[in-house]
Amino acid sequence: MSTSCSSPKNAPYLEEQFDKAISFNDNITAVYYLHELMGLDSENNSIYIRLGDLYSKMGNYKGSISAIEIALTKSNKLETKDLLFAKVRSYKGLNQKKEAIQVLDSLCILDKERELEYRYEIALLYFESKDLKNAVSRMSEVLKNPMSAQIKKELKSDLGKDKISYYLAALNFIGYIKIITGELEEAEQIYQEILKQTKDFKLANNNIKLLEQEKLRKAKSKVSDK
């Protein structure tokens, strides 16, 4: 009678060990079993999808992108959307904002249901890149979207949470940029429009205070220059 202590490394066994590793939040071991599975069946696309996700969680963003690019060659439409968004996360992890924007532009065409989310994210990435002109331009695309006034977005900040429409979120974003670039009259018009729709918008109310401070500072500067 055979009494071998080792388990056969067939696909069901490896899948079982992968699931166990995931249940223990042991991503390193889970990756090991995915590579073992890859050795058995290199055409199994779910391996590359899972590998891309795990590498991203582990901070191995280059590995994640490599796995995702393989998965994209065989993915269906639904998988493609998720994989591209995962690719965006990895590019952001690598601080490669230009590449992230390019993928998000592709998603705007491919996934119309989440187009507002993608366009908003693109504007944020331009802002983080200190490209304020493109940040305003791309956020203006959110304003023009006919669904922007109906779909809600949650904004989190030190002030708490705001759940408002994409339209109001985009207005506030543009208004803030107008403040920091000294376009105070345009900023004031934007915040007047926001106040007509709601007075319960923490971030906007905070920016209105900032606007008033900037107006006061500018007024004092004019007096001192005389």
Secondary structure as GFF3:
##gff-version 3
##sequence-region A 1 226
A	DSSP	alpha_helix	11	23	.	.	.	ID=ss1
A	DSSP	alpha_helix	27	40	.	.	.	ID=ss2
A	DSSP	alpha_helix	45	57	.	.	.	ID=ss3
A	DSSP	alpha_helix	61	72	.	.	.	ID=ss4
A	DSSP	alpha_helix	77	93	.	.	.	ID=ss5
A	DSSP	alpha_helix	97	110	.	.	.	ID=ss6
A	DSSP	three_ten_helix	112	114	.	.	.	ID=ss7
A	DSSP	alpha_helix	115	128	.	.	.	ID=ss8
A	DSSP	alpha_helix	132	144	.	.	.	ID=ss9
A	DSSP	beta_strand	152	157	.	.	.	ID=ss10
A	DSSP	beta_strand	160	165	.	.	.	ID=ss11
A	DSSP	alpha_helix	166	180	.	.	.	ID=ss12
A	DSSP	alpha_helix	184	197	.	.	.	ID=ss13
A	DSSP	alpha_helix	202	225	.	.	.	ID=ss14
###
